[in-house]
Amino acid sequence: MNTAETESFIKELCSYAGENDVFARDFYERLIEDEEICREFVYYMEHGSFACKAKVCGYTVVDVMIWQIDHFKAWLDRDTTGTKQNGDRMLLLAFDTLLKMRREPEKYIQKMQSETGTDFQDKY
C-alpha cells in the first residue's frame, strides 16, 4: 500500500465530498490505524468497487452505505445532507462510519437495525 497515494486520494475525495483538511487528516489517521478497513479502502481506490472483506460484526462498508441511503431517504429528498448529488460524500461517510463502528459496534448496529427508511406502510 502506498500511503502517500492513499493520503492524496483521501484529500481529493474529501474535497469532492465537501469536507475540509481537518476531516481528511483525521479520517486518514483513523484509516491507517485499522489495517483491515484500510485494505478495503485501498481496494476501492484501486478498483472502483468493493471487496467487502472488511467487516465489523458482520457488516461491510456496502451494508453501511445501504443503511445510510435508507436512513437518509427523507433528507435526501430535501437534499440537506449534501449526499443527494454527491456519491463521493456517501462513499466517504460510509467508510467513516465503518471506522467509527469498529470502536463502538453496538451503537451503530443498534442504529442500523432500528433507524430505517419510512417508505413502507405501518412503519410507525
N, C-alpha and C positions, 0 to 999 in steps of 0.2 A: 504494500500500500504506500503510495506517495502522499505523505502528509501535506506537503505544500500544495499539491494538486487538489487534495480534498478540501483544504482550508480555502483555496481560491474558489472552488465550486460552491462552497457554503456561502462565501461572501456574495457571489453572483446570485445564488438562489435567494438569499436574504434580500438583496437589492430588488429583485423581481417581485418578491413577496411583500415588499414594503416594510421590512424590518431593518433596524439600524445596526451599526457596527458592534454595539454593546451586546445585542441579542446574538449576532453572528459569533462573536468571541465566546460567549457563554455556551452557546449550542455546540460549537466546535470542541471546547474543553470537556463538556459532558459526553460528547460523542466519542472522543478518543479514549475516555476512561472505560467505556463499555465496548470491549472487543467484538462481541457478537453483533450488537446493533451497528457498530461501525462497519463491520464487514458487509452487513445488509445495505447500509447506506452507500458504501463504495460500489457494491454490485449494481445498485440502482444508477449511480453516477456513470458507471462504465457501460451498462446495457440498456438503460431506459426502461427497465422492467424490474420486477421484484423476485427475489429468490425465495422469500417467505421462510427462511431458515431461522431468523432471529425471532424468538418467542418469549413472551412474558406471561407465565401462567397459561400457556396455550394460545395466546393472542399474538397475531403478527401485525406489522405496520398496515397491511391491507385491511385487516379487521378494524383497526383504529380509524382508517380513512372512511370505511363504510359507516362506522358509528358516527363519525363527525358529520358526514353528509346527512345521515338520518337525523341526528341530533339538531343540526342547524338548518333543517329544511325551512322552517318558518322564517328564520333570519335571512336565509339565502334569498327567499322571495323578496325581502325588503332590501337586500344587498348591503346590510350594515356590518357584516363581518369582514368584508373585503375579500371573501373567498369565491364569490359567485363567478366572477370572470378571471380568477387567478388560481389556476391549478398549481402553480409553484407554491403559493401560500398554503394550500391544502396539503401538499406533499410535505412541506417544511413542518407544519403544525402536527402532522401525523407522526413524523419521526420525533419531534419534540415531546409529544405526549407519550410515545413508547419509551423514551428515555426517562421521563418522569414516572411512568408506570413501573419501571424496573425498581425504583426506590420506594414507591407506595402502591404496590399492586392492588391491595384490597380497595383502596379509594377509587381507582379507575375501573376496576372490574365492576364494582357496585354501580358506578355511573353508566358503564356500557350496558349493563343488564337492566337498568331501570329508566334511564333517560333515552327514550326513543322518540321517533317522529310521531306526529299527531294525525297522520293521514289515514288512520283506519278507524272504523266505527267502534264506539264504546271504549275508546282509549281511556277516557276519564269518566 
